Amino acid sequence: MYQEILIKIWQCLSSFKGDSSIHTWVYKVALNTSISYANKEIRRMNFTMRWDEQKVKLFAESDGFESNIKEKQLAILSNQLDQLNVIDKAIMLLVLEDISTKEIAEIIGITEPNVRVKIHRIKNEMKLKL
């Protein structure tokens, strides 16, 4: 995947217009390449991500989940993140990386209000399941 992303960045470098930061553009190319790959391989693979437990814990504590989240709850939360569709996983990964909603919108290719709605819905759904 890493090689595919680097090849895609190299191939698309001439199309970079400078409308956004190079950081945002690279994220977008990497994410789109990953999503394309996942869409092609979704039937053959179980798309799971390795969530940074510390970031998931900080996310949970900052968003009104139980203040002293336990390991079992953290495992459930990570499992819930794994159950998300590819786009929602990508959004939550970017949220955990402290990327702004504006940049997430540019990377994913949806509007900023749509990103905020998706984040809000994902958080509410996870609160209910926890």
C-alpha positions as semicolon CSV with decimal commas, in nm:
position;residue;x (nm);y (nm);z (nm)
1;M;0,000;0,000;0,000
2;Y;0,284;0,236;0,090
3;Q;0,443;0,182;-0,251
4;E;0,112;0,234;-0,429
5;I;0,059;0,562;-0,244
6;L;0,411;0,684;-0,327
7;I;0,364;0,592;-0,694
8;K;0,028;0,773;-0,704
9;I;0,178;1,082;-0,538
10;W;0,461;1,080;-0,792
11;Q;0,220;1,035;-1,084
12;C;-0,015;1,311;-0,964
13;L;0,250;1,559;-0,848
14;S;0,220;1,761;-1,168
15;S;-0,153;1,803;-1,104
16;F;-0,096;1,970;-0,765
17;K;-0,237;2,322;-0,808
18;G;-0,151;2,464;-0,468
19;D;-0,518;2,527;-0,376
20;S;-0,451;2,353;-0,045
21;S;-0,140;2,274;0,153
22;I;0,087;1,998;0,024
23;H;0,013;1,815;0,351
24;T;-0,361;1,811;0,276
25;W;-0,303;1,712;-0,086
26;V;-0,079;1,417;0,011
27;Y;-0,341;1,303;0,265
28;K;-0,605;1,319;-0,005
29;V;-0,399;1,120;-0,256
30;A;-0,307;0,863;0,009
31;L;-0,663;0,831;0,131
32;N;-0,813;0,803;-0,217
33;T;-0,553;0,544;-0,315
34;S;-0,629;0,348;0,003
35;I;-1,006;0,371;-0,049
36;S;-0,973;0,256;-0,409
37;Y;-0,764;-0,038;-0,297
38;A;-1,007;-0,122;-0,016
39;N;-1,304;-0,104;-0,251
40;K;-1,133;-0,346;-0,490
41;E;-1,026;-0,584;-0,216
42;I;-1,319;-0,554;0,025
43;R;-1,451;-0,901;-0,060
44;R;-1,118;-1,066;0,001
45;M;-1,010;-0,890;0,313
46;N;-1,145;-0,790;0,648
47;F;-1,068;-0,418;0,660
48;T;-0,950;-0,350;1,013
49;M;-0,729;-0,075;1,139
50;R;-0,487;-0,066;1,427
51;W;-0,616;0,220;1,638
52;D;-0,370;0,403;1,861
53;E;-0,511;0,313;2,202
54;Q;-0,387;0,632;2,366
55;K;-0,553;0,850;2,102
56;V;-0,877;0,652;2,124
57;K;-0,872;0,693;2,502
58;L;-0,810;1,069;2,478
59;F;-1,085;1,097;2,217
60;A;-1,330;0,908;2,436
61;E;-1,249;1,105;2,748
62;S;-1,274;1,439;2,569
63;D;-1,613;1,361;2,419
64;G;-1,821;1,277;2,721
65;F;-1,760;0,906;2,740
66;E;-1,701;0,773;3,088
67;S;-1,428;0,987;3,243
68;N;-1,214;0,693;3,351
69;I;-1,248;0,461;3,053
70;K;-1,151;0,104;3,133
71;E;-0,957;-0,137;2,916
72;K;-1,270;-0,339;2,835
73;Q;-1,453;-0,024;2,723
74;L;-1,150;0,082;2,521
75;A;-1,151;-0,255;2,345
76;I;-1,524;-0,217;2,273
77;L;-1,467;0,134;2,138
78;S;-1,183;0,015;1,914
79;N;-1,404;-0,269;1,793
80;Q;-1,683;-0,020;1,716
81;L;-1,437;0,189;1,515
82;D;-1,349;-0,124;1,317
83;Q;-1,717;-0,178;1,234
84;L;-1,741;0,158;1,054
85;N;-1,746;0,176;0,676
86;V;-1,428;0,277;0,495
87;I;-1,514;0,649;0,470
88;D;-1,617;0,676;0,835
89;K;-1,300;0,492;0,941
90;A;-1,094;0,738;0,740
91;I;-1,275;1,033;0,896
92;M;-1,222;0,900;1,248
93;L;-0,857;0,825;1,177
94;L;-0,812;1,187;1,069
95;V;-1,004;1,310;1,376
96;L;-0,771;1,107;1,598
97;E;-0,477;1,270;1,420
98;D;-0,617;1,616;1,513
99;I;-0,682;1,715;1,152
100;S;-0,928;2,004;1,120
101;T;-1,275;1,940;0,978
102;K;-1,190;2,172;0,689
103;E;-0,886;1,962;0,596
104;I;-1,081;1,639;0,646
105;A;-1,345;1,769;0,405
106;E;-1,077;1,847;0,146
107;I;-0,911;1,509;0,193
108;I;-1,230;1,302;0,181
109;G;-1,397;1,512;-0,086
110;I;-1,715;1,605;0,099
111;T;-1,837;1,932;0,248
112;E;-1,718;2,049;0,588
113;P;-2,073;2,047;0,735
114;N;-2,110;1,687;0,613
115;V;-1,785;1,596;0,792
116;R;-1,912;1,754;1,116
117;V;-2,244;1,568;1,086
118;K;-2,069;1,236;1,021
119;I;-1,837;1,288;1,320
120;H;-2,131;1,381;1,542
121;R;-2,332;1,075;1,433
122;I;-2,038;0,840;1,478
123;K;-1,973;0,975;1,829
124;N;-2,338;0,945;1,928
125;E;-2,360;0,592;1,795
126;M;-2,048;0,492;1,987
127;K;-2,176;0,651;2,309
128;L;-2,493;0,444;2,279
129;K;-2,303;0,122;2,219
130;L;-2,062;0,186;2,503
